[in-house]
Structures are given as C-alpha cells and as structure tokens.
Amino acid sequence: TAKRLKVIVTRRLPDPVELRLKELFDTELNETDTPFDDAKLVDAVKRADVLVPTVTDAIDARLLAQAGPQLRHIAQFGAGVDNLDIESAVQRGITVTNTPGVLTDDTADVTMALILAVPRRLHEGIKLLEAGKFDGWAPTWMLGKRLAGKRLGIIGMGRIGQAVARRAKAFGLQIHYHNRKPVNRQVTEELDATYWESLDQMLARMDIISVNCPHTPATFHLLSARRLDLVRKDAYIVNTARGEVIDEAALARALKAGKIAGAGLDVFEREPAVNPELLGLSNVMLLPHMGSATEEGRIEMGEKVIINIKTFADGHRPPDRVIPAIL
Ligand code: 8YV
C-alpha cells in the first residue's frame, strides 16, 4: 500500500507539505537546509520508490544508472524539469511528473515587476536613495522609458508567457511572441497578439523582450551573441525562465557596451553563481530566483507532488506526467 511507499525528498519543503507526505507515505525528509550531495543522491535513488527532487538536484543519466529497480517515480517539486534527464528516466521505466500551473501567476507577477522596474530605473532609484544620493527632485532626475505603447516580445507562449501577456496588455504594451507554433485564435484575439515565426525578426523590432520558455537542448543559448546583436540598442531584456536560455557572458558584454539598454534577471546560467560582469552594471536589476517564491505557491506545488505520487501509486496515470520533449 501507499503507506509502505519509500518517498525520499531532497530539500526541505513547507511544513504542511512535509507533514502530509509523512502521513501518507514512508517518507524520508531532508531535515537540513543543504541540498543532497552526490553520495546522498546516489543513496536516495538506490533506496527510494519515489524520489522528490527540485530544480537544484542534477538527476542525470549517470545518477540514474545507479538507481535501484524499485525506483518507479520521480515527482519533481517544480515546473521546470531541466535538472532531470527525462529520456534516461523513461528508458528505465521511471515515470516523471512536475508541478505546472500553480506557479504561473506568481512567476508572471515577478516578470511584470521586472518589466515595470527596469525601464523606469526603480532599482537604480532604490540604490541612490539608500546611498544618501537623493539631493532633491529635478525635471531631468532619474528619467526612464514609458511602457504604454511599447512592444513586448515574449519568447515562449505557454502558461507563464500568456499570463505575462495578460498583465502587460493591461499596462498598454503591444503583445508580440515567438513560439514553436501560434497560440489558438481565442487567445490571439484576447491578447491582440502578433505571432513571429522568426525569432530573429521579432528580436530586431521589440522594445522589451521577455524569456518565458523552458530550458531544453533546443533553447540552450537561444539568445546567443549573434541574436543579442539583433536586439535594439534601446531595448530591455527580462528573464524569469532559465539562465541557460541566454548566453550570459554575451549579455553582460552587450549591456556593458550599451548595445542593450537594460536587463531584469531572476535566473542565471550557473546558479547560485552570478556572472561578476553583471553585478557591477547600473542598468541591470537582479533577483535571486524568486519568480515562484510565494507561500501559497510552494504549498500548492507540494499538493501537486502528493497528488501525482498518490495517483501513480494507485495504479493510474498521474495528472502531471512529463514525457520526453519532441525537439
Ligand atoms: C522553483 C522554478 O525554484 O519551478 C520551477 O521551474 O524554477 C522555481 O519556481 C522550483 O520549482 C523549485 O524546485
């Protein structure tokens, strides 16, 4: 029965989630604030029936090769699954699930916050004030760029991309997007959205660019040095998806050289490391991966993990099964 299912959780989760996991299953929690090291991950895949990892655990082919035959389910606590080698898992007969949907609004809110803050230089204003450099208002003091009427280009028009578009439309931005395929007619009409099949063409025409696609082999460095070169000098880039989608070193160079006006970044290529070139730039607002960080969202993510485990343990197809990406 479910009670005998060995569930190993790699990171500390919200209390109510941990309590429920313990009630339902034979759950082993990580009682520390330190992620599992390699030895602990190996031990976990050797013993667990169900592994609950997060974005910070690299569950790659090498690790999965050491998994015991009892490991049947990887129930990721998170929407993004780029830390998991889905293909290797599926080949081993392991079902993979994630937690989509419950962090859409929260991530779109932080995306919109960056879209609002960076062109208006709010981050610079905060720093000036805190440094005691506010000497009084002046007509030309801290001028930024108006949002209304500008063009927003969204890369990746899934749940989060669409939620960003809805918010941005309310602020008077014109919605443009690049996606593998256009969204349906109803959404297109609601958002008055323009589809760009060519990312290159879209990039050259946008005032603000927002990255909202997953990190996959196909989107790694999608914003390469060459593509960043297409971005207008007066344009801004916002990323709340995954750092790997942008060539971070090339972005830092472009920002430093004034080839891009500014950037708002919640995610980085080698988290928790941040490219030192980015840290010193005044036209950049940086956040430490806070996109989905709400109390409500993290509990709902936990509830999704639990439903996925229960459903699979009961012999049914779990609601949030992830299948290998078709590239
Ligand atoms: C969280 C995220 O850090 O869900 C994701 O894909 O990037 C973030 O919201 C993550 O879910 C924690 O595992």
Residues whose N, C-alpha, C, O or C-beta is under 5 A from the ligand:
A	BS01	8YV	T54 V55 F77 G78 A79 G80 S292
